[in-house]
Amino acid sequence: HYRLADGTGAEILTWLDDHARYALSVTAHRRVTGPIVAATFAETAAQHGYPASTLTDNGMVYTTRLSGGKGGRNAFEHQLRRLGVVQKNSRPNHPTTCGKAERFQQTMKKWLAAQPVQPTTIADLQGLLDAFVATYNHHRPHRSLPQRATPATIYAARPKATPGDRD
């Protein structure tokens, strides 16, 4: 969640490469919905390729597994199953499972807060997010990567796991 300068709420949806910590897609929305998750995943996969698996939290936009319903799937779950992408969800009340994503979000929010002009619209926020992603992926060495490489360097250097590959 993110507050625009006028106090209006916004949400940021992020798709990260787990190995390289490369930010594949970071988009701003008034509210992230199931159709937005499915659409941004498809757009990101069209650009970067389909992953062998995904790891998300248990939000209803990602899974209905814990919703107490009759076990139906949402659009994202159907999409992953159709593509042969293994869906992984963090264990409830264990935020460290998605620690890399949480750390990315923290870094991004600190960067946004440090900007001299705070965004007043979703478009303004998206512009800042695009600038952050460019810096994060291509110019900022990452402490946990070999030789303090940028995420883009590591992402480009390794083959990608695809659906059907084994973890």
Backbone bond lengths (Angstrom), bond angles and torsions (degrees), N, CA, C in turn:
res aa  C-N    CA-C-N  psi(-1)  N-CA   C-N-CA  omega(-1)  CA-C   N-CA-C  phi
1 H - - - 1.462 - - 1.524 108.99 -
2 Y 1.316 115.01 149.36 1.458 121.03 -179.41 1.528 108.43 -147.21
3 R 1.315 116.63 140.22 1.471 121.55 177.33 1.520 109.52 -100.93
4 L 1.326 116.16 125.53 1.453 120.84 173.52 1.524 108.76 -71.89
5 A 1.322 117.19 168.16 1.468 121.89 -175.32 1.524 112.32 -57.32
6 D 1.333 117.87 -30.62 1.464 120.48 -179.31 1.530 112.87 -87.83
7 G 1.341 116.86 5.32 1.465 121.22 178.45 1.522 114.12 92.08
8 T 1.327 117.17 -7.41 1.458 121.32 178.54 1.526 109.71 -66.56
9 G 1.312 115.83 138.48 1.455 119.99 179.02 1.517 112.62 -78.96
10 A 1.296 115.17 147.64 1.462 123.03 174.45 1.524 107.02 -141.06
11 E 1.310 116.07 162.48 1.458 120.90 176.57 1.518 108.85 -129.94
12 I 1.318 115.74 146.74 1.459 122.46 -178.07 1.522 108.15 -117.19
13 L 1.323 115.71 126.18 1.461 122.51 179.62 1.520 108.47 -106.64
14 T 1.319 115.93 126.83 1.460 121.73 -174.37 1.518 110.95 -124.50
15 W 1.333 116.02 133.53 1.461 122.32 170.06 1.517 106.77 -116.23
16 L 1.342 116.75 117.71 1.465 123.03 -178.42 1.525 110.92 -115.50
17 D 1.330 115.90 146.66 1.456 120.67 169.29 1.531 107.09 -80.52
18 D 1.316 117.01 124.76 1.457 121.59 -174.20 1.523 112.52 -64.61
19 H 1.317 117.94 -40.82 1.463 120.50 -176.28 1.532 111.76 -72.79
20 A 1.315 116.65 -53.34 1.467 120.82 -172.86 1.525 113.21 -89.95
21 R 1.315 117.09 -10.45 1.467 121.78 -175.09 1.529 111.41 62.70
22 Y 1.316 115.96 22.18 1.455 122.21 179.36 1.524 108.84 -73.65
23 A 1.323 116.97 128.53 1.460 121.46 177.77 1.520 107.85 -79.00
24 L 1.319 115.87 104.59 1.462 121.41 -178.04 1.522 111.52 -75.84
25 S 1.323 116.65 -37.34 1.461 121.93 -178.37 1.518 108.64 -157.95
26 V 1.323 116.17 132.42 1.463 121.58 175.50 1.528 105.77 -137.44
27 T 1.326 116.21 112.78 1.454 120.32 -174.43 1.524 111.78 -129.03
28 A 1.331 115.10 146.01 1.460 122.26 -179.67 1.526 109.78 -101.41
29 H 1.333 114.96 141.41 1.461 121.75 -178.17 1.527 109.31 -145.09
30 R 1.317 116.44 154.98 1.469 119.45 171.66 1.520 108.66 -61.62
31 R 1.331 114.97 -45.21 1.456 121.63 178.52 1.520 107.17 -151.20
32 V 1.320 117.44 133.11 1.467 121.26 176.84 1.522 107.81 -81.93
33 T 1.320 115.52 124.69 1.462 122.18 179.75 1.525 109.54 -117.76
34 G 1.313 116.29 168.15 1.461 120.95 176.83 1.523 113.00 -55.04
35 P 1.336 118.95 -47.66 1.465 119.11 178.19 1.533 112.95 -61.75
36 I 1.321 118.05 -33.93 1.467 120.67 177.36 1.527 110.02 -67.26
37 V 1.325 117.66 -41.47 1.467 120.99 177.57 1.527 109.86 -60.14
38 A 1.324 117.18 -48.32 1.460 120.80 -178.86 1.531 110.83 -62.93
39 A 1.326 117.01 -42.79 1.474 120.50 -178.46 1.523 112.01 -67.53
40 T 1.346 117.62 -44.82 1.468 118.95 -178.83 1.521 111.00 -69.04
41 F 1.327 117.32 -33.41 1.464 119.71 175.45 1.532 109.72 -62.94
42 A 1.330 117.23 -46.39 1.466 121.01 -179.90 1.527 110.76 -62.10
43 E 1.326 117.51 -43.20 1.464 121.37 179.04 1.531 111.27 -63.92
44 T 1.315 115.98 -43.40 1.464 120.55 -179.83 1.522 110.76 -65.96
45 A 1.341 116.73 -43.36 1.463 120.54 179.10 1.528 111.59 -66.42
46 A 1.327 117.43 -34.55 1.465 120.14 177.34 1.528 110.60 -63.77
47 Q 1.310 116.36 -32.45 1.466 120.86 -179.56 1.525 112.60 -83.65
48 H 1.339 117.07 -38.65 1.470 120.95 -171.22 1.527 114.61 -113.72
49 G 1.312 118.04 -8.49 1.456 121.97 -176.21 1.518 111.24 98.22
50 Y 1.329 115.67 156.35 1.463 120.39 -179.84 1.515 109.95 -80.52
51 P 1.315 117.40 135.15 1.467 120.44 179.51 1.525 111.38 -81.17
52 A 1.322 116.04 163.12 1.464 120.95 173.98 1.521 110.19 -69.21
53 S 1.358 116.44 -33.59 1.460 120.09 -178.23 1.520 109.86 -153.60
54 T 1.317 114.05 164.36 1.465 121.30 172.38 1.522 107.63 -123.03
55 L 1.317 115.76 155.78 1.459 121.78 173.54 1.515 106.72 -133.63
56 T 1.315 115.77 118.23 1.461 121.16 178.44 1.519 109.37 -133.48
57 D 1.326 114.39 171.17 1.455 117.85 171.61 1.531 107.92 -77.33
58 N 1.314 117.41 -167.62 1.455 121.50 -173.91 1.524 113.28 -102.11
59 G 1.333 116.76 22.71 1.455 119.52 177.18 1.522 110.60 -59.15
60 M 1.329 115.63 148.13 1.463 120.70 -177.49 1.527 112.70 -60.78
61 V 1.322 117.86 -22.25 1.464 119.62 177.71 1.526 111.14 -72.06
62 Y 1.333 117.65 -18.62 1.464 122.65 179.87 1.521 113.16 -102.99
63 T 1.324 116.72 -36.42 1.467 119.98 -177.14 1.524 110.10 -154.79
64 T 1.314 114.66 145.45 1.463 120.05 173.22 1.522 110.61 -107.24
65 R 1.312 115.25 10.16 1.467 122.48 -176.53 1.527 113.14 -54.35
66 L 1.314 117.43 -39.37 1.470 120.55 -175.68 1.522 112.72 -103.09
67 S 1.316 117.66 14.91 1.464 120.61 -173.66 1.516 114.08 -79.35
68 G 1.316 117.93 -8.41 1.458 120.09 179.39 1.514 112.95 82.14
69 G 1.312 116.69 5.57 1.465 120.71 179.14 1.507 111.70 -82.69
70 K 1.301 115.75 -157.79 1.461 121.70 -176.45 1.521 113.63 -90.45
71 G 1.330 117.12 17.16 1.453 119.67 173.71 1.509 115.29 87.93
72 G 1.308 117.92 13.90 1.460 120.26 177.54 1.519 110.83 -70.38
73 R 1.319 115.63 164.66 1.465 121.03 179.45 1.522 109.45 -108.68
74 N 1.333 115.15 152.48 1.452 119.33 174.21 1.533 108.97 -88.69
75 A 1.328 116.70 -179.47 1.474 120.95 -175.97 1.526 111.79 -61.49
76 F 1.321 117.78 -40.07 1.459 121.08 -179.75 1.526 110.58 -64.60
77 E 1.316 116.92 -44.11 1.465 120.63 178.69 1.528 111.41 -61.81
78 H 1.337 116.89 -41.65 1.466 120.72 177.14 1.528 110.42 -63.64
79 Q 1.319 115.79 -42.30 1.468 121.04 179.96 1.529 110.67 -59.78
80 L 1.327 117.22 -48.62 1.467 120.83 -179.57 1.525 111.30 -62.05
81 R 1.315 116.30 -43.59 1.467 120.36 -179.21 1.530 110.42 -62.46
82 R 1.333 116.59 -44.55 1.464 121.34 179.58 1.538 111.57 -60.68
83 L 1.332 116.52 -35.70 1.465 121.68 -177.66 1.525 113.74 -85.90
84 G 1.333 117.07 -9.72 1.458 120.51 -177.09 1.516 113.42 78.47
85 V 1.322 116.71 20.04 1.470 122.13 178.32 1.527 108.20 -88.76
86 V 1.322 117.02 126.05 1.464 121.75 179.48 1.524 108.80 -72.40
87 Q 1.313 115.59 128.26 1.457 120.52 178.30 1.523 109.52 -97.99
88 K 1.328 114.52 124.43 1.461 120.85 176.32 1.523 107.54 -118.51
89 N 1.324 115.65 138.25 1.458 121.45 176.66 1.512 108.79 -124.47
90 S 1.326 115.26 146.11 1.459 119.37 178.33 1.525 109.66 -66.62
91 R 1.320 115.21 156.11 1.456 119.70 175.26 1.515 108.24 -72.41
92 P 1.323 117.40 137.45 1.460 119.28 177.84 1.532 111.35 -54.28
93 N 1.313 115.86 139.14 1.470 123.86 178.66 1.526 113.61 65.72
94 H 1.336 116.98 23.09 1.466 122.18 175.66 1.526 108.78 -128.88
95 P 1.325 117.81 72.78 1.465 120.29 -175.43 1.519 114.02 -64.40
96 T 1.337 118.02 -17.72 1.464 119.54 -179.06 1.523 112.17 -67.53
97 T 1.343 117.35 -20.55 1.461 120.38 177.12 1.525 109.91 -56.83
98 C 1.316 116.75 -37.88 1.473 122.09 179.61 1.529 109.77 -103.71
99 G 1.325 116.35 33.94 1.463 121.64 -174.56 1.516 114.58 -58.03
100 K 1.339 117.58 -39.54 1.462 119.45 179.70 1.522 110.68 -63.11
101 A 1.323 115.91 -42.20 1.466 119.77 178.47 1.525 110.61 -67.08
102 E 1.326 117.08 -40.49 1.470 120.51 178.63 1.528 110.53 -62.78
103 R 1.328 116.21 -41.12 1.471 120.15 178.90 1.524 110.78 -65.74
104 F 1.319 116.99 -40.60 1.458 121.00 176.69 1.531 109.81 -59.57
105 Q 1.330 115.92 -46.26 1.474 120.05 -179.55 1.532 110.63 -60.22
106 Q 1.320 116.73 -41.61 1.465 120.83 179.12 1.529 111.17 -62.17
107 T 1.338 116.16 -45.98 1.469 121.06 178.78 1.530 110.13 -60.63
108 M 1.327 116.10 -45.24 1.456 121.08 -178.97 1.532 111.12 -63.15
109 K 1.320 117.42 -45.29 1.470 120.14 -178.59 1.531 111.94 -66.58
110 K 1.326 117.45 -36.25 1.468 119.96 175.21 1.525 110.42 -64.22
111 W 1.323 116.58 -41.91 1.460 121.02 178.88 1.523 109.95 -63.41
112 L 1.325 117.06 -45.12 1.469 120.34 179.18 1.525 110.92 -61.12
113 A 1.325 117.41 -43.26 1.468 121.11 -178.81 1.524 111.77 -64.33
114 A 1.322 117.70 -27.58 1.463 121.58 -177.69 1.535 113.01 -82.86
115 Q 1.314 117.29 -5.58 1.473 119.57 -178.13 1.529 110.11 -72.49
116 P 1.334 117.19 140.27 1.469 120.44 -176.35 1.521 113.89 -65.25
117 V 1.321 117.49 -30.30 1.459 121.25 177.98 1.522 107.92 -119.83
118 Q 1.321 115.69 121.25 1.455 119.87 -179.64 1.533 109.70 -84.77
119 P 1.326 117.32 144.10 1.461 120.82 -176.26 1.533 111.75 -68.22
120 T 1.333 115.14 143.33 1.467 120.39 178.22 1.520 111.97 -109.89
121 T 1.333 116.90 -13.69 1.464 121.70 179.31 1.524 109.92 -132.18
122 I 1.316 115.43 165.71 1.470 120.40 175.58 1.529 109.45 -61.03
123 A 1.326 116.84 -39.38 1.475 120.22 179.14 1.527 111.01 -63.56
124 D 1.338 117.25 -41.57 1.469 120.36 176.56 1.531 110.43 -61.68
125 L 1.328 115.74 -44.38 1.463 120.34 178.91 1.524 110.26 -61.93
126 Q 1.327 117.65 -42.59 1.463 120.39 179.58 1.526 110.68 -61.98
127 G 1.323 117.12 -38.96 1.468 120.00 176.97 1.515 112.06 -60.42
128 L 1.332 116.14 -43.11 1.466 119.49 177.35 1.526 111.08 -66.11
129 L 1.331 116.60 -40.93 1.467 119.95 179.07 1.523 110.96 -61.99
130 D 1.322 116.96 -40.40 1.463 120.25 178.21 1.531 110.66 -61.80
131 A 1.335 116.50 -41.98 1.472 120.34 178.51 1.534 110.33 -65.15
132 F 1.330 116.66 -42.62 1.466 120.35 178.29 1.528 110.82 -60.69
133 V 1.328 117.48 -47.46 1.465 121.44 -177.85 1.530 110.45 -60.67
134 A 1.322 117.55 -41.83 1.469 120.25 178.59 1.527 110.73 -60.56
135 T 1.318 116.32 -45.00 1.465 120.65 178.67 1.526 110.74 -66.39
136 Y 1.321 116.78 -48.55 1.458 122.28 -177.61 1.528 111.73 -60.30
137 N 1.321 116.94 -46.67 1.469 120.71 -175.63 1.524 113.89 -76.37
138 H 1.345 117.21 -36.97 1.462 119.75 -167.32 1.526 116.17 -114.48
139 H 1.320 118.29 -15.54 1.467 118.95 -173.64 1.521 114.60 -125.90
140 R 1.293 117.89 -20.07 1.454 121.54 -174.18 1.529 109.84 -100.69
141 P 1.333 118.24 110.32 1.471 119.27 176.69 1.531 110.23 -61.59
142 H 1.305 115.66 143.00 1.461 121.10 -177.58 1.521 109.21 -104.10
143 R 1.325 116.60 126.30 1.472 121.13 -175.28 1.516 114.04 -59.45
144 S 1.327 118.27 -31.40 1.463 119.33 -175.13 1.531 112.99 -89.63
145 L 1.319 117.72 -2.20 1.462 119.97 -179.81 1.522 110.42 -97.57
146 P 1.346 117.53 151.89 1.475 120.83 -178.05 1.531 112.17 -54.98
147 Q 1.309 116.28 138.30 1.472 123.93 179.88 1.534 112.25 51.92
148 R 1.326 115.43 29.03 1.475 120.68 -179.98 1.524 111.51 50.90
149 A 1.314 115.77 42.34 1.461 122.19 179.70 1.524 110.25 -70.00
150 T 1.309 115.01 163.89 1.462 119.25 173.37 1.526 107.85 -81.49
151 P 1.326 117.46 156.55 1.468 119.11 175.70 1.532 112.59 -55.92
152 A 1.331 118.11 -36.50 1.467 120.64 -179.53 1.526 111.33 -63.09
153 T 1.320 117.15 -38.80 1.469 121.31 179.67 1.524 110.52 -62.51
154 I 1.302 117.01 -47.78 1.466 121.57 -179.04 1.527 110.56 -68.88
155 Y 1.327 116.74 -41.64 1.464 120.86 -179.17 1.531 110.69 -59.85
156 A 1.317 117.12 -42.58 1.460 121.23 -177.99 1.529 112.47 -74.40
157 A 1.319 117.71 -21.58 1.460 121.40 -173.21 1.530 114.28 -85.33
158 R 1.312 118.15 -15.74 1.457 120.80 -172.85 1.521 112.01 -116.57
159 P 1.334 118.00 145.62 1.466 119.09 173.33 1.525 109.14 -68.02
160 K 1.305 115.44 152.71 1.470 120.99 -178.22 1.529 110.48 -97.87
161 A 1.317 115.81 139.72 1.455 120.31 172.20 1.522 107.75 -73.90
162 T 1.322 116.25 139.57 1.450 121.26 -178.34 1.520 109.86 -123.88
163 P 1.336 117.73 168.76 1.471 118.54 178.50 1.522 110.64 -53.03
164 G 1.308 115.41 136.87 1.462 120.68 -178.02 1.516 112.91 97.24
165 D 1.356 117.97 -20.70 1.469 120.30 174.69 1.517 107.58 -71.50
166 R 1.294 116.46 151.41 1.472 121.24 177.78 1.514 109.79 -97.52
167 D 1.330 116.49 137.78 1.480 121.69 177.75 1.491 110.98 -69.31
